[in-house]
Structure formats: structure tokens, C-alpha cells
Amino acid sequence: MRQEKIHVTVIGAGLMGHAIAQVFLAGGHNVYLHDRNREILADAPGKIRDIYNLLKQDPSTLINLTCEEALWDAVQNAELVIEAGPEKLEIKQAIFAQLSELAPDTAILATNTSAIPIHEVSAKVVNRSRVVGTHFWNPPHLVRLVEVVQSDKTALSTVQRTISLLEGVAMKPVHVKHDIPGFIGNRLQHAMKREAIALVSAGVCDAETIDTVVKHSFGSRLAILGPMEQSDLVGLNLTLDILTVLFPTLDNSTEPPPLLVDKVKRGETGMATGKGFRDWTKESAEQVKNRMRDYLTKQSSREV
């Protein structure tokens, strides 16, 4: 259902920002895209056009995009502002302090943080009732879920309005009712990563085996069968029996694992450096990226 066109401002034209902008452009809204980096801002329209081409969508709504270096010009008439800056608390707080002064009092102020609690991001905002979390997943134009996070200061009307706007641009918003680090998706994802790294550290298997097991067992059904559905499917009595055996042996570390810390210290940060938990060539890394893009594109087209 096509909504009334509104003024949406996206702060940050990088990896997430330009793609979030495309989502709202494709939904028929006027989008102002702001970035202090002129080069990144200048590259954004081309990257947005690439998304239209990937999705085989009509790029004519690009006419509704305005790239703006001046923050005041980008937000002065905004009805929804989405911050997609670096995942650094001090940077986000500084941005929201400016938005609190420059954006209209009626504008929703949203942050795309992946893990930082919303009440911390909004600490310097005068009216915190209009601040909400909108955690888009990468890439936003292919992964439709958005976690709409309500802090203890966020008005319910802000949450409801945000959810309505996201539904209107074909996203799948969910209401996160408590403002906890990582929200829902990243808590689930990183709980699995903690156990995966623990298994490798203990010598149970190597990193490649972890990926093989996940992709070719429960991972292959996760898109159609969530963990709570799966528990009900097999029976909660069986789930209880399994957890009684497993829980005492699962990793419960409260600090990042030494294996991960050591790799980062050595500069072994993943595909970009050629070595992380696994070894990568430029070609093998590109194959993985293309495989993920192609799979998500097919899945996204089926959901439309």
C-alpha cells in the first residue's frame, strides 16, 4: 500500500546509509542523504542506482534523492531522520545532539545502531520520546527485517509511527520492547558465535567444519522454521531433555574469547586481510560475497 510521501533524511551515505535511502526512495518518499565526506556522498547515487539494477526496479524514483553536505539543509524539514553513522557511541551522541536542535520538533529521530542501547545514543537529546532504534540488517535492500527498539523514554506513538512507515516501504519491522544491548537478532547471532569460537578454541573442530555444520543442518531450515517453532515441532519435552544435558557444558564466557582477541591483535581480521578464522584469497572472498548476494536477491524477490 503506497503511503503519503514524506521527507526522510538519512545521516551517513556509507554501506548502510545509501541502501536505507534506496529502500525509502523505492517506497515513494523524498529522501535527503547527508554525509560530511564529499567523496562518499558523491558516490552514493551511483551505488543506489546499482541497487535498483540488482533488484530490476524502475530507478525513476531516484529523482526524489537529494544529496546534501549541510546537516541543517538535510534535516530542517524532515519527518523521519535515520542515523547510519559509525558504530561509536560518542559519534552517535554528537549527531543526535545536533539533530535535537536542528530537526523539527515533530520529527522521529532513529538510530541504526546494531547493538548500542538507544537510551545511551539519545542521552543528549532534549525530547527523548521521539528517539527510537531502527536496526536494519545488511544489506537493507535484501534483508527486510528491521528491529524497532523502544527505550524507557521512547513514546509508544513513536514506535507505532515508525513501524507503519517501515511496513509502507515493504520492510518487516518488529517491536523490541526492552532496550538491551544487541536487541534480539544480534544477541541470538552472537550467542551462537560464542559457542562456535569456543568449539574451535577447544580443538573440537576447525572453523570450516563449523560453517559446514551450520549451513547444512539447522541453518538450512532457519529461514522457514524459527527456533521456537522448531522446539514446538519436536516437542518441549524433548527440548527439555536435550537442554538438561547441554546447558552445563555450553560456553558461558562474559568476555570476548582469547582466540578472537589474539587474531585482531595480529591483524587477522577476516576477508579484507586474507586471514581470519579461515584463510581467504581475493577470489574466494568474492565468491562468498556473490553467493550471499545472489541468494538474498532470490529470497527477497519471493517475499515481494
C-alpha positions as CSV (number, residue, x, y, z in Angstrom):
1,M,0.0,0.0,0.0
2,R,1.5,3.3,-1.1
3,Q,1.8,5.8,1.8
4,E,1.7,9.5,1.8
5,K,5.0,10.8,0.6
6,I,7.1,12.2,3.5
7,H,10.6,13.8,3.9
8,V,13.1,11.2,5.1
9,T,16.7,12.1,5.9
10,V,19.4,9.5,6.2
11,I,22.6,10.6,8.0
12,G,25.6,8.7,6.6
13,A,25.9,7.6,3.0
14,G,28.2,4.6,3.6
15,L,27.5,0.9,3.5
16,M,24.1,1.0,5.3
17,G,23.1,4.6,4.7
18,H,22.9,4.6,0.9
19,A,21.0,1.3,0.9
20,I,18.5,2.6,3.5
21,A,18.0,5.6,1.4
22,Q,17.2,3.3,-1.6
23,V,14.5,1.5,0.4
24,F,12.7,4.7,1.1
25,L,13.2,6.1,-2.4
26,A,11.7,2.9,-3.8
27,G,8.8,3.3,-1.4
28,G,8.0,6.7,-3.0
29,H,9.4,9.1,-0.4
30,N,11.6,12.2,-0.7
31,V,15.0,11.3,0.6
32,Y,17.8,13.6,1.7
33,L,21.1,11.9,2.1
34,H,23.8,13.6,4.2
35,D,27.4,12.8,4.7
36,R,30.3,15.1,5.7
37,N,32.6,13.1,3.4
38,R,32.1,14.6,-0.1
39,E,33.6,11.6,-1.9
40,I,31.3,9.1,-0.2
41,L,28.3,11.4,-0.8
42,A,29.2,11.8,-4.4
43,D,29.4,8.1,-4.9
44,A,26.0,7.4,-3.3
45,P,23.7,8.0,-6.3
46,G,25.6,5.5,-8.4
47,K,25.5,2.9,-5.7
48,I,21.8,3.4,-5.2
49,R,21.3,3.0,-9.0
50,D,23.2,-0.3,-8.8
51,I,20.7,-1.5,-6.2
52,Y,17.8,-0.6,-8.5
53,N,19.5,-2.6,-11.3
54,L,20.2,-5.6,-9.0
55,L,16.5,-5.7,-8.0
56,K,15.3,-5.0,-11.5
57,Q,13.4,-2.0,-10.2
58,D,12.5,1.2,-12.1
59,P,15.1,3.8,-11.0
60,S,12.9,6.7,-11.8
61,T,12.3,7.5,-8.1
62,L,16.0,8.5,-7.9
63,I,14.7,11.9,-8.9
64,N,13.5,12.2,-5.3
65,L,17.0,11.9,-3.9
66,T,18.9,15.0,-2.7
67,C,22.5,14.7,-1.5
68,E,23.2,17.3,1.0
69,E,26.5,18.2,2.7
70,A,25.0,20.7,5.1
71,L,23.2,18.9,8.0
72,W,20.8,21.8,8.5
73,D,19.6,21.7,4.9
74,A,19.2,17.9,5.1
75,V,17.1,17.8,8.3
76,Q,15.2,21.2,8.6
77,N,12.0,19.8,7.0
78,A,12.5,16.1,7.9
79,E,9.7,14.0,9.3
80,L,11.9,10.9,9.8
81,V,15.6,11.0,10.4
82,I,17.6,7.8,10.3
83,E,21.2,8.0,11.6
84,A,23.5,5.4,9.9
85,G,26.9,6.6,11.1
86,P,29.8,4.7,12.7
87,E,29.1,2.3,15.5
88,K,30.8,4.6,18.1
89,L,28.7,5.9,21.0
90,E,30.4,9.3,21.2
91,I,29.8,9.9,17.4
92,K,26.2,8.9,17.6
93,Q,25.6,11.1,20.7
94,A,27.1,14.1,19.0
95,I,24.9,13.5,15.9
96,F,21.8,13.2,18.0
97,A,22.7,16.3,20.0
98,Q,22.7,18.2,16.7
99,L,19.5,16.6,15.4
100,S,17.8,17.6,18.7
101,E,18.5,21.2,17.8
102,L,18.1,21.2,14.0
103,A,15.3,18.8,13.2
104,P,11.7,19.8,13.6
105,D,10.2,19.0,17.0
106,T,7.8,16.6,15.4
107,A,10.4,14.6,13.5
108,I,11.1,11.0,14.5
109,L,14.8,10.5,15.3
110,A,16.0,7.0,14.6
111,T,19.4,5.3,15.0
112,N,20.6,2.3,13.0
113,T,22.9,1.0,15.8
114,S,23.4,-2.7,15.8
115,A,24.0,-3.1,19.5
116,I,24.3,0.2,21.5
117,P,21.3,0.8,23.8
118,I,19.0,3.5,22.5
119,H,18.9,5.4,25.8
120,E,22.7,5.8,25.6
121,V,22.5,7.1,22.0
122,S,19.8,9.6,22.9
123,A,21.4,10.9,26.2
124,K,21.9,14.4,24.8
125,V,18.5,14.8,23.1
126,V,16.1,17.2,24.8
127,N,12.9,15.3,23.9
128,R,13.9,11.7,24.1
129,S,10.3,10.4,23.5
130,R,10.9,10.8,19.7
131,V,14.1,8.7,19.6
132,V,13.8,5.1,18.5
133,G,16.1,2.4,17.3
134,T,15.7,1.1,13.8
135,H,18.2,-1.7,13.4
136,F,18.4,-2.5,9.7
137,W,20.3,-5.6,8.6
138,N,23.0,-5.7,6.0
139,P,22.1,-5.3,3.1
140,P,18.9,-3.5,3.9
141,H,17.5,-3.8,0.3
142,L,17.7,-7.6,0.6
143,V,17.2,-8.3,4.2
144,R,13.7,-7.0,5.2
145,L,13.8,-7.2,9.0
146,V,14.1,-4.0,11.0
147,E,14.2,-4.1,14.8
148,V,12.3,-1.1,16.1
149,V,13.7,-0.6,19.6
150,Q,11.8,1.2,22.3
151,S,13.8,2.8,25.2
152,D,12.3,3.7,28.5
153,K,12.0,7.2,27.1
154,T,10.5,6.4,23.7
155,A,6.8,7.2,23.3
156,L,4.7,4.2,22.1
157,S,3.3,6.5,19.4
158,T,6.9,7.0,18.0
159,V,7.3,3.2,17.8
160,Q,3.9,2.8,16.1
161,R,4.5,5.5,13.6
162,T,8.0,4.1,12.8
163,I,6.6,0.6,12.3
164,S,3.9,1.9,10.0
165,L,6.4,3.8,7.8
166,L,8.6,0.7,7.5
167,E,5.7,-1.5,6.6
168,G,4.8,1.0,3.9
169,V,8.2,0.5,2.2
170,A,7.9,-3.3,2.3
171,M,10.1,-3.9,5.3
172,K,9.4,-6.4,8.1
173,P,9.5,-4.4,11.4
174,V,9.4,-6.0,14.8
175,H,8.9,-4.2,18.1
176,V,11.7,-4.7,20.6
177,K,10.1,-3.7,23.9
178,H,13.2,-3.6,26.1
179,D,16.3,-1.5,25.3
180,I,19.0,-4.2,25.8
181,P,22.4,-4.4,24.1
182,G,22.2,-6.2,20.8
183,F,18.4,-6.2,20.8
184,I,17.1,-9.6,19.6
185,G,18.9,-10.7,16.4
186,N,22.4,-9.9,17.4
187,R,22.0,-11.5,20.8
188,L,20.9,-14.7,19.1
189,Q,23.6,-14.5,16.4
190,H,26.5,-13.7,18.7
191,A,25.4,-16.3,21.3
192,M,26.0,-18.9,18.5
193,K,29.3,-17.2,17.6
194,R,30.5,-17.5,21.2
195,E,29.9,-21.3,21.2
196,A,31.4,-21.6,17.7
197,I,34.6,-19.9,18.7
198,A,34.7,-22.0,21.9
199,L,34.5,-25.2,19.9
200,V,37.3,-24.2,17.7
201,S,39.4,-23.0,20.6
202,A,38.9,-26.3,22.4
203,G,40.0,-28.2,19.3
204,V,36.7,-29.9,18.8
205,C,36.8,-28.9,15.1
206,D,38.2,-26.2,12.8
207,A,36.4,-23.1,11.5
208,E,35.5,-24.6,8.2
209,T,33.7,-27.5,9.9
210,I,31.7,-25.1,12.0
211,D,30.5,-23.4,8.8
212,T,29.7,-26.7,7.1
213,V,27.7,-27.9,10.1
214,V,25.6,-24.8,10.3
215,K,24.9,-24.4,6.6
216,H,24.0,-28.0,6.0
217,S,21.9,-28.7,9.2
218,F,19.8,-26.3,11.2
219,G,20.9,-23.3,9.1
220,S,19.2,-24.7,6.0
221,R,15.8,-24.6,7.7
222,L,16.1,-21.4,9.7
223,A,14.6,-19.2,7.0
224,I,11.3,-21.1,7.3
225,L,11.4,-22.5,10.8
226,G,12.4,-20.3,13.8
227,P,13.9,-21.8,17.0
228,M,10.7,-21.5,19.0
229,E,8.7,-23.2,16.2
230,Q,11.3,-25.9,16.0
231,S,11.0,-26.6,19.7
232,D,7.3,-26.9,19.5
233,L,7.6,-29.1,16.4
234,V,9.8,-31.7,18.1
235,G,8.1,-31.3,21.5
236,L,9.1,-29.3,24.5
237,N,9.7,-32.5,26.4
238,L,12.5,-33.5,24.0
239,T,13.8,-29.9,24.1
240,L,14.0,-30.0,27.9
241,D,15.8,-33.4,27.8
242,I,18.4,-32.0,25.3
243,L,19.0,-28.8,27.2
244,T,19.4,-30.7,30.5
245,V,22.4,-32.4,29.0
246,L,23.8,-29.5,27.0
247,F,23.4,-26.4,29.2
248,P,26.0,-27.4,31.8
249,T,28.6,-27.8,29.1
250,L,27.9,-24.7,26.9
251,D,30.4,-21.8,26.9
252,N,29.3,-19.0,29.3
253,S,32.2,-16.6,28.9
254,T,31.5,-13.0,29.7
255,E,34.5,-11.6,27.8
256,P,35.4,-11.8,24.2
257,P,37.3,-15.1,23.6
258,P,41.1,-15.0,23.6
259,L,41.3,-16.6,20.1
260,L,39.3,-13.7,18.7
261,V,41.3,-11.0,20.6
262,D,44.6,-12.5,19.5
263,K,43.6,-12.6,15.9
264,V,42.6,-9.0,15.9
265,K,45.8,-8.0,17.6
266,R,47.8,-9.8,14.8
267,G,45.7,-8.0,12.1
268,E,44.0,-11.2,11.1
269,T,40.6,-9.5,10.8
270,G,39.0,-11.6,8.0
271,M,38.4,-11.4,4.3
272,A,39.8,-7.9,3.9
273,T,43.3,-9.1,5.2
274,G,43.2,-12.6,3.7
275,K,43.1,-14.3,7.1
276,G,40.6,-14.5,9.9
277,F,39.2,-17.7,11.3
278,R,39.7,-19.0,7.8
279,D,42.2,-18.2,5.0
280,W,40.9,-16.1,2.1
281,T,42.1,-15.1,-1.4
282,K,40.6,-12.2,-3.2
283,E,38.8,-14.7,-5.4
284,S,37.4,-16.9,-2.7
285,A,36.2,-13.9,-0.7
286,E,34.4,-12.5,-3.8
287,Q,32.8,-15.9,-4.4
288,V,31.3,-15.8,-0.9
289,K,30.0,-12.2,-1.3
290,N,28.4,-13.0,-4.6
291,R,26.9,-16.2,-3.3
292,M,25.3,-14.4,-0.5
293,R,24.1,-11.5,-2.7
294,D,22.5,-13.9,-5.3
295,Y,20.8,-16.0,-2.6
296,L,19.4,-13.0,-0.8
297,T,18.2,-11.4,-4.0
298,K,16.3,-14.5,-4.9
299,Q,14.8,-14.7,-1.4
300,S,13.9,-11.0,-1.5
301,S,12.1,-11.3,-4.8
302,R,10.0,-14.2,-3.5
303,E,8.8,-12.1,-0.5
304,V,7.6,-9.2,-2.6
